[in-house]
């Protein structure tokens, strides 16, 4: 049971990490596409 739990936790961490990287890349792309405006969060 311990091995399965470690596998589930590892897969969850991998999923969360990749999702966070995807969000970071998206926001970085959005920021650069806009022309690098300074002004913080603007929707």
C-alpha positions as CSV (number, residue, x, y, z in Angstrom):
1,X,0.0,0.0,0.0
2,X,2.9,2.4,0.7
3,X,4.3,2.0,-2.8
4,X,1.0,2.8,-4.4
5,X,0.5,5.9,-2.2
6,X,4.0,7.2,-3.1
7,X,3.2,6.6,-6.8
8,X,-0.1,8.6,-6.5
9,X,1.6,11.4,-4.6
10,X,4.4,11.5,-7.2
11,X,2.0,11.6,-10.1
12,X,0.0,14.4,-8.4
13,X,3.1,16.4,-7.8
14,X,4.1,16.0,-11.5
15,X,0.7,17.1,-12.7
16,X,0.6,20.1,-10.4
17,X,4.1,21.1,-11.4
18,X,3.4,20.8,-15.1
19,X,0.2,22.7,-14.8
20,X,2.0,25.5,-12.9
21,X,4.6,25.7,-15.6
22,X,1.9,25.9,-18.2
23,X,0.2,28.8,-16.4
24,X,3.5,30.6,-16.0
25,X,4.3,30.2,-19.7
26,X,0.8,31.4,-20.6
27,X,1.0,34.5,-18.5
28,X,4.6,35.2,-19.7
29,X,3.4,34.9,-23.3
30,X,0.4,37.2,-22.6
31,X,2.6,39.8,-21.0
32,X,5.1,39.8,-23.9
33,X,2.4,39.7,-26.6
34,X,0.9,42.9,-25.1
35,X,4.2,44.7,-25.8
36,X,5.6,44.5,-22.3
37,X,3.4,47.3,-20.9
38,X,4.1,48.3,-17.3
39,X,1.0,48.5,-15.2
40,X,0.5,45.2,-13.5
41,X,-2.7,43.2,-13.8
42,X,-5.0,44.6,-16.4
43,X,-7.8,42.5,-17.7
